[in-house]
Amino acid sequence: MIPISKPMIGDEEINEVINVLKSGQIAQGPMVEKFEKKFAKYVGTKYAVATSSGTTALHLSLLAIGINKGDEVITTPFTFSATSNSILYVGAKPVFVDIDLRTYNIDPNKIEEAITDKTKAIIPVHLYGHPADMDPILEIAEEYSLYVIEDAAQAHGAIYKGSKVGTFGDAACFSFYPTKNITTGEGGMVTTNNKKLAEKIKILRNHGEVERYNQIMLGYNFRMTDVEAAIGIHQLKKLDKFNEIRIKNAKYLTEHLEKLDIITPEEVGNVKHVYHQYTIRVPKRDRWVKCFEKEGINVGIYYPRPVYKQEFYRKMGYKCKCVNAEKASKEVLSLPVHPALTENDLDKIVEVSKDCSKLI
């Protein structure tokens, strides 16, 4: 079986974890602080705050900028539900705006019509590793005095007009789940250039305490462990190499698949796409899935329905109509693109794709 994703863990990570375990400092400690500093330097921000997951990074960012009950936050419906769930966690309302089918990211041209006097923030998602179109989003945010939080959970190292994602909004949130471009097992990170925001997030992730047993606000236990940070430090050293292999694999797939009756990924604008997923659009997708799985190739559907069509959101009364998001959800299919693929793996993916195309 060729897996859809595979974490790349080496001896460096294993040995560092052993050292941490032997040290006795396995909860949040010096390794977390070291990882935060290295991640901030890599992204290009002044501050980075590690959390227990990408979801808690979003949750804490919204809390820290003051989003609360009655507020509205604009985002995309074509994403993992954690993006909009984090808005619900703070009592606010997600407002869904349709996507650009070329990038699968939120369409900036449709944002303004969704703004009301309750709108307080925008969360663009850099989906699949392709940066969202940040310039018009930031212009809209400035005009209407809105916060911007980048959901960069799938875009470690992606670049928009010369700058890495994670540097554009008031804050940005990354995930280190095992399927991501780098992993810590579980874990997340908030990047920001706002010192007060970073300090507040640090307090919020640690029970609201500024020091041991000195609580000044309601907080959470959303800390990263030193064990996870030890893995992250070495994963970060390898991130650029991992991304270059992903880009190389994606280029190979596109060169060999673009003549088929499918839609291959685009890079729109002055961006560096880091291919967290290599996502095509195909007719009669279920048949393609069966075709690949029959030949031992694991594929993914990200995502089979817009968030507002999830049962939970339907029960909440969401009756949105985002035409592009709904079209994408019926056609998208992600093929393996991760750094562990061999040349033989890539060749097999291409050949099976050609065979599947003939059968449909």
TAWO-V232871 format. One record per helix or strand of 2 or more residues. SS is the DSSP state (a for helix, b for strand). FROM is the first residue (numbers start at 1). LEN is the number of residues. If there is no record, write none. Layout:
ss->{SS	SS}
from->{FROM	FROM}
len->{LEN	LEN}
This chain:
ss->{a	a	b	a	b	a	b	a	a	b	a	a	b	b	b	b	b	a	b	b	a	b	b	b	a	a	a	a	b	a}
from->{11	30	47	54	72	82	93	108	112	119	127	134	147	159	163	171	188	195	209	214	226	262	271	278	285	307	311	323	332	343}
len->{13	14	5	11	5	8	5	3	3	5	3	11	5	2	2	5	5	10	3	2	32	2	2	5	10	3	5	9	4	17}
